[in-house]
Amino acid sequence: MAQESPKNSAAEIPVTSNGQLEDSHEHSFNRDLKRSLPVGLGLSETKITSHGFDSTKEGVIEAGPFPGSSASPKSSVISPSSAAASRLAGQGCDLIIPTGGRAQQKSGPVVLADEVKNPAMEKLELVRKWSLNTYKCTRQIISEKLGRGSRTVDLELEAQIDILRDNKKKYENILKLAQTLSTQLFQMVHTQRQLGDAFADLSLKSLELHEEFGYNADTQKLLAKNGETLLGAINFFIASVNTLVNKTIEDTLLTVKQYESARIEYDAYRTDLEELNLGPRDANTLPKIEQSQQLFQVHKEKYDKMRNDVSIKLKFLEENKVKVLHNQLVLFHNAIAAYFAGNQKQLEQTLKQFHIKLKTPGADAPSWLEEQ
């Protein structure tokens, strides 16, 4: 009597009368299989390869298209055995799971995406750099004032800057005096005009002194007219000098301030580099020396650029200043000389020469027709 082969109760699969798997057990098996398979691998993509119970091979579940399915075959093989599980655990470091996708097996190390820069950290870094730069510049300024630090000096350029600042103070003084003269002349012209009106009124009311009052009225009105012409020339002189002093020269001095700031930064980083070069050279100091050398080179280029800009502006300013002041001084001299000489024709010709138009009192106010 042949002995029955031993069977494991876990390997028994109940079947129906027609040889098919029982439905309830099949659904239970599929549900357990879904839980054991990786995410994204469906039952339609698997097939079961069975072996004999007495075989030494392990049961293998291969991923592939189910008969009758149009899905493309899959290359991954999943084994429920302990050996296969250990192999999968060893390959776990090579799995890359993108966001919203299914698990894919890749060869190579894990690739991490670059983190988005935090704006707060960027601002904090800018504040740190600004604080460090301010500290270095402040230390350099204090060292120079105490006589302990060295400073870079361009003798020719520094002399031109000193002359420019001195000339600016003198031009401001001339401008202030010219404005005072203009104010006083305006008051005198206003008084002469009122005096001329008073003489004209008395000339009409005093028959005995009609001619005398009339002469004085005409004289005062002529002086007031010439005074207005001279006042126009002086105001034109003031406007031109004011533009030269408070715009052209001031713009150049603003560039000079930027140049001086660049010079202080250059000297500060130069001093740091010199101090590092005097110290020991080892693995800790070499990166600092290299970084200091790079910063020094950046500020040196900035200093050279600003020095070149200042030199060019000073050159153009000198040419413009000579041209402007030459014309304005000739105008001022001719107008004053013609006024006090009583040469009305020469005074008017001077204004025409410099294209100066006098403003008629009340000319700026629109007429009642224009307001409608």
Secondary structure as the mmCIF struct_conf table of DSSP 4:
data_model
#
loop_
_struct_conf.conf_type_id
_struct_conf.id
_struct_conf.beg_label_comp_id
_struct_conf.beg_label_asym_id
_struct_conf.beg_label_seq_id
_struct_conf.end_label_comp_id
_struct_conf.end_label_asym_id
_struct_conf.end_label_seq_id
HELX_LH_PP_P HELX_LH_PP_P1 ALA A 2 PRO A 6
HELX_RH_3T_P HELX_RH_3T_P1 SER A 9 ALA A 11
STRN STRN1 VAL A 15 VAL A 15
TURN_TY1_P TURN_TY1_P1 SER A 17 ASN A 18
BEND BEND1 GLY A 19 GLY A 19
HELX_LH_PP_P HELX_LH_PP_P2 GLN A 20 GLN A 20
STRN STRN2 LEU A 21 LEU A 21
HELX_LH_PP_P HELX_LH_PP_P3 GLU A 22 GLU A 22
HELX_RH_AL_P HELX_RH_AL_P1 ASP A 23 SER A 36
BEND BEND2 LEU A 37 LEU A 37
HELX_LH_PP_P HELX_LH_PP_P4 PRO A 38 PRO A 38
TURN_TY1_P TURN_TY1_P2 VAL A 39 GLY A 40
HELX_RH_3T_P HELX_RH_3T_P2 LEU A 43 GLU A 45
STRN STRN3 THR A 46 THR A 49
TURN_TY1_P TURN_TY1_P3 PHE A 53 ASP A 54
BEND BEND3 THR A 56 LYS A 57
HELX_LH_PP_P HELX_LH_PP_P5 GLU A 58 GLY A 59
STRN STRN4 VAL A 60 ALA A 63
HELX_LH_PP_P HELX_LH_PP_P6 PRO A 65 PHE A 66
TURN_TY1_P TURN_TY1_P4 PRO A 67 GLY A 68
HELX_LH_PP_P HELX_LH_PP_P7 ALA A 71 PRO A 73
STRN STRN5 VAL A 77 ILE A 78
BEND BEND4 SER A 81 SER A 81
HELX_RH_AL_P HELX_RH_AL_P2 SER A 82 GLY A 90
TURN_TY1_P TURN_TY1_P5 GLN A 91 GLN A 91
HELX_RH_3T_P HELX_RH_3T_P3 GLY A 92 ASP A 94
STRN STRN6 LEU A 95 ILE A 96
TURN_TY1_P TURN_TY1_P6 THR A 99 GLY A 100
BEND BEND5 GLY A 101 GLY A 101
STRN STRN7 GLN A 104 GLN A 105
BEND BEND6 SER A 107 GLY A 108
HELX_LH_PP_P HELX_LH_PP_P8 PRO A 109 ASN A 118
HELX_RH_AL_P HELX_RH_AL_P3 PRO A 119 LYS A 145
TURN_TY1_P TURN_TY1_P7 LEU A 146 GLY A 147
BEND BEND7 GLY A 149 GLY A 149
HELX_RH_AL_P HELX_RH_AL_P4 LEU A 155 LYS A 205
BEND BEND8 LEU A 207 LEU A 207
TURN_TY1_P TURN_TY1_P8 GLU A 208 LEU A 209
HELX_RH_AL_P HELX_RH_AL_P5 HIS A 210 THR A 243
HELX_RH_PI_P HELX_RH_PI_P1 LEU A 244 ILE A 249
HELX_RH_AL_P HELX_RH_AL_P6 GLU A 250 LEU A 278
BEND BEND9 GLY A 279 GLY A 279
BEND BEND10 ASP A 282 ASP A 282
TURN_TY1_P TURN_TY1_P9 ALA A 283 ASN A 284
HELX_RH_AL_P HELX_RH_AL_P7 THR A 285 ALA A 341
TURN_TY1_P TURN_TY1_P10 GLY A 342 GLY A 342
HELX_RH_AL_P HELX_RH_AL_P8 GLN A 344 GLN A 353
TURN_TY1_P TURN_TY1_P11 PHE A 354 HIS A 355
HELX_LH_PP_P HELX_LH_PP_P9 LEU A 358 THR A 360
TURN_TY1_P TURN_TY1_P12 PRO A 361 GLY A 362
BEND BEND11 ASP A 364 ALA A 365
HELX_LH_PP_P HELX_LH_PP_P10 PRO A 366 SER A 367
HELX_RH_AL_P HELX_RH_AL_P9 TRP A 368 GLU A 371
#
